[in-house]
Amino acid sequence: MLDTVKGTIEIETLPDDAPKTVAHVVELVKKNFYNGMRFHRAEENFLVQIGDPQSRDMSREGYWGRGPGSGNPIGVAEIGKRKHVPGTVAMAHSGDPKYADSQFYIVMQPRPGLDGKYAIFGRVMTGMDVVKKLKRADILKKASVK
């Protein structure tokens, strides 16, 4: 569950598809890692992205998205057969999917060009209207696990 300044987004994780990725993200959520971060990327009709700890600091805005994450990459690329459909939640990375760490994104429309390149670990169950309202620098107040 993502409680943002624009509303709540409920995500279902897909542990059968990406068990290590789900375990990693859930562990970060339980440690309150994401609380207070800003969505450092928000592209209309494309995606929103979060997970860089530097995004808590407005003076570091020019570096958002380039941070080290949690410093503990997942170490495996759990790329399956799922497609990027609206509401897909997947791990972001800067070139090699096994180095994905804490940054993840949510797509708003089908994005076949992303298929097979990123570990899909969840899907939005409720709150796509909230996803579509999010702008760069909007705050994630609290992430939680049911």
C-alpha positions in Angstrom: 0.0 0.0 0.0 1.4 3.4 -1.0 -0.1 6.4 0.9 0.8 9.4 -1.3 -0.1 13.1 -1.0 -2.6 12.5 -3.9 -4.3 9.4 -2.4 -3.7 5.6 -1.8 -2.4 3.0 -4.3 -2.9 -0.6 -3.4 -0.4 -3.0 -5.0 -0.6 -6.8 -5.2 2.8 -8.4 -5.3 3.6 -11.4 -7.6 5.9 -13.7 -5.5 5.4 -16.6 -7.9 6.9 -14.5 -10.7 9.6 -12.7 -8.8 10.1 -14.1 -5.3 13.5 -12.5 -4.5 12.3 -9.1 -5.9 9.1 -9.2 -3.9 11.0 -10.2 -0.7 13.5 -7.4 -1.2 10.9 -4.7 -1.7 8.7 -5.9 1.1 11.8 -5.9 3.4 12.5 -2.3 2.4 8.9 -1.3 3.0 9.0 -2.9 6.5 12.1 -0.9 7.3 10.2 2.3 6.3 12.8 2.8 3.5 10.3 4.5 1.1 8.5 6.7 3.6 9.0 10.4 2.8 10.6 9.8 -0.6 9.4 11.8 -3.6 8.4 10.4 -7.0 11.5 11.5 -8.9 10.1 10.7 -12.3 6.5 11.3 -13.5 5.8 11.2 -17.2 2.2 11.8 -18.2 0.6 8.7 -19.8 3.8 6.8 -19.3 5.0 6.1 -15.7 5.8 7.3 -12.2 9.0 6.2 -10.5 10.2 6.2 -6.9 12.9 4.7 -4.7 15.9 7.1 -4.6 16.6 8.2 -1.0 18.1 11.4 -2.4 14.6 12.5 -3.3 13.9 13.4 0.3 16.3 16.3 -0.2 15.1 19.1 -2.5 18.7 20.5 -2.7 19.7 17.2 -4.4 16.9 17.3 -7.0 19.4 17.4 -9.9 20.6 13.9 -8.8 17.3 12.2 -8.1 17.1 8.8 -9.8 20.9 8.4 -9.8 21.3 7.4 -6.2 22.7 4.2 -4.8 19.3 3.0 -3.5 19.4 0.9 -0.4 23.0 -0.2 -1.3 21.9 -3.8 -1.5 21.0 -4.8 -5.1 18.7 -7.8 -5.6 21.4 -9.6 -7.5 19.1 -11.5 -9.8 17.0 -10.5 -12.8 13.6 -12.1 -12.4 12.3 -11.2 -15.8 9.4 -13.4 -16.7 6.7 -13.5 -19.4 4.4 -10.8 -18.0 3.7 -7.8 -20.2 3.7 -4.1 -19.3 0.0 -3.4 -19.1 -1.6 -0.5 -17.2 -0.8 -0.8 -13.5 2.3 -3.0 -13.9 4.8 -2.4 -11.1 8.5 -3.3 -12.0 12.0 -2.7 -10.9 14.0 0.1 -12.5 17.7 -0.3 -13.3 20.4 1.6 -15.1 21.4 -1.1 -17.6 21.7 -4.4 -15.9 18.5 -5.8 -14.2 20.4 -7.8 -11.6 21.6 -4.5 -10.1 18.1 -3.3 -9.5 17.8 -2.2 -5.9 15.0 0.1 -4.6 13.7 2.0 -7.5 10.4 0.9 -9.0 7.9 2.2 -11.5 4.2 2.0 -12.3 3.1 2.2 -16.0 -0.1 3.9 -17.0 -0.6 2.4 -20.5 0.6 -0.8 -22.3 4.4 -0.5 -22.9 5.5 -3.5 -25.0 8.9 -1.8 -25.5 9.7 -2.5 -21.8 8.7 -6.2 -21.9 11.5 -8.6 -21.2 13.8 -5.9 -19.9 12.6 -5.3 -16.3 11.5 -7.5 -13.4 7.7 -7.2 -13.0 6.8 -7.8 -9.4 3.4 -6.4 -8.8 0.3 -4.7 -10.2 -2.0 -1.9 -9.0 -5.2 -3.3 -7.6 -6.8 0.1 -6.7 -5.6 3.6 -7.2 -4.7 4.0 -10.8 -6.5 7.3 -10.7 -4.0 8.3 -8.0 -1.0 7.1 -10.1 -2.2 9.3 -13.0 -2.4 12.4 -10.7 1.2 12.0 -9.4 3.7 14.6 -10.4 7.5 14.9 -10.0 8.3 15.7 -6.3 5.0 14.4 -4.9 5.7 12.7 -1.6 5.1 9.1 -0.6 4.0 9.6 3.0 4.0 5.9 3.9 4.5 2.5 2.3 3.0 -0.5 4.1 2.4 -4.2 3.8 -1.0 -5.8 4.6 
